[in-house]
Amino acid sequence: MTAKETLTLISKQWCDLEDLRKLTGLGKNNAIKLKKEIKTLLEDKGYQLPSKLLPMNEVVSYLKINIAYLQKMAKEVVN
């Protein structure tokens, strides 16, 4: 996945299982485990979440995705 594709994906408001798989490169079973882990952490903080979605900003934070770096890389490819 390119930097531009990653930026487009993380610009969504909600993250579903397929988005999580694309971001992490995990298989279905491991992505499900990760999703449950993130969901549990968020619910412990008081979040009430839709059944199959996670807030994308929280997923980006959890995965420590460097948005500034992705923007720089996407810009360099264009130039």
Buried (B, 14 or more C-beta within 10 A) or exposed (E): EEBBEBBEBBEEEBBBBEBBBBBBEBEEEEBBEBBEEBBEEBEEEEEEBEEEBBBBEBBBEBBEBEEEEBEEBBEEEEE
